[in-house]
Amino acid sequence: MIGKDDRILGVEQLAKFFGVTDQTIWRWCKAGKIPAFKIGAQWKIRQSDLNKIINQKLTKREQDKHLQPLF
């Protein structure tokens, strides 16, 4: 059985999630900004990889908050 984090997402799903166009997702995939792979001509990303990206961004934001000057 495939777990929730093992799902494979397509460009349209990612575009909707991030609030960007399909073309933006294609550019991110081609540039290596997200860990995507191709099945035929279609870019795909694992749900678990998307979760890692989100967690890394959230962790970085939390760290940056603590480094801001007090005044």
C-alpha positions as CSV (number, residue, x, y, z in Angstrom):
1,M,0.0,0.0,0.0
2,I,1.3,3.5,-0.9
3,G,1.3,6.0,2.0
4,K,0.2,9.6,1.8
5,D,3.8,10.8,1.5
6,D,4.5,8.4,-1.4
7,R,2.0,10.0,-3.7
8,I,3.2,11.4,-7.0
9,L,2.1,14.9,-7.9
10,G,1.8,16.6,-11.3
11,V,2.6,20.1,-12.5
12,E,-1.0,21.2,-12.2
13,Q,-1.3,20.1,-8.6
14,L,1.9,21.9,-7.7
15,A,0.9,25.0,-9.5
16,K,-2.4,25.1,-7.7
17,F,-0.6,24.5,-4.3
18,F,2.0,27.2,-4.8
19,G,-0.4,29.6,-6.5
20,V,1.7,29.9,-9.6
21,T,1.4,28.9,-13.3
22,D,2.2,25.6,-14.8
23,Q,5.1,27.3,-16.7
24,T,6.6,28.5,-13.4
25,I,6.6,24.9,-12.1
26,W,8.2,23.7,-15.3
27,R,10.9,26.3,-14.9
28,W,11.5,25.3,-11.3
29,C,11.8,21.6,-12.3
30,K,14.2,22.4,-15.2
31,A,16.3,24.6,-12.9
32,G,16.5,22.0,-10.1
33,K,14.7,24.3,-7.6
34,I,12.4,21.4,-6.8
35,P,13.4,17.7,-6.8
36,A,11.3,16.6,-9.8
37,F,11.6,13.8,-12.3
38,K,10.1,13.1,-15.7
39,I,7.7,10.4,-16.7
40,G,7.6,10.6,-20.4
41,A,7.2,14.3,-21.1
42,Q,5.6,15.1,-17.8
43,W,7.3,16.5,-14.7
44,K,6.4,14.8,-11.4
45,I,7.3,15.3,-7.7
46,R,6.9,13.0,-4.8
47,Q,4.7,14.3,-1.9
48,S,7.5,13.4,0.5
49,D,9.9,15.7,-1.4
50,L,7.4,18.5,-1.4
51,N,7.0,18.0,2.4
52,K,10.8,18.3,2.9
53,I,10.9,21.5,0.9
54,I,8.1,23.0,3.0
55,N,9.7,21.9,6.3
56,Q,13.1,23.3,5.2
57,K,11.5,26.7,4.3
58,L,9.5,26.8,7.6
59,T,12.6,25.9,9.6
60,K,14.7,28.6,7.8
61,R,12.0,31.2,8.5
62,E,11.9,30.3,12.2
63,Q,15.7,30.6,12.4
64,D,15.6,34.0,10.5
65,K,13.0,35.3,13.0
66,H,15.4,34.6,15.9
67,L,18.2,36.5,14.2
68,Q,16.3,39.7,13.6
69,P,17.6,42.7,15.6
70,L,15.6,43.6,18.6
71,F,15.5,47.4,17.8
